[in-house]
């Protein structure tokens, strides 16, 4: 299954807070577990699409946050310590 497929009935997630996104994703994973235990693959596929929609929005926010903080430029991996 393609992990980039989003659910067509999900409204604009940009209005949700990051915490709301995290809570929703957590709850959706619990529902996914239930659907898989019940061998309901159709429900599991629908939930996976919803999870993908939420994860895409969450990743977009994290990328924006890292860009604002210049995280990639602040990490120094060189060994500057001299013994």
Buried (B, 14 or more C-beta within 10 A) or exposed (E): EEEEEBBEEBEEBEEBEEEEBEEBBEEBEEBBEEBEEEEEEEBBBBBBBBBBBBBBBBEEBEEEEEEEEEEEEEEEEEEEEEE
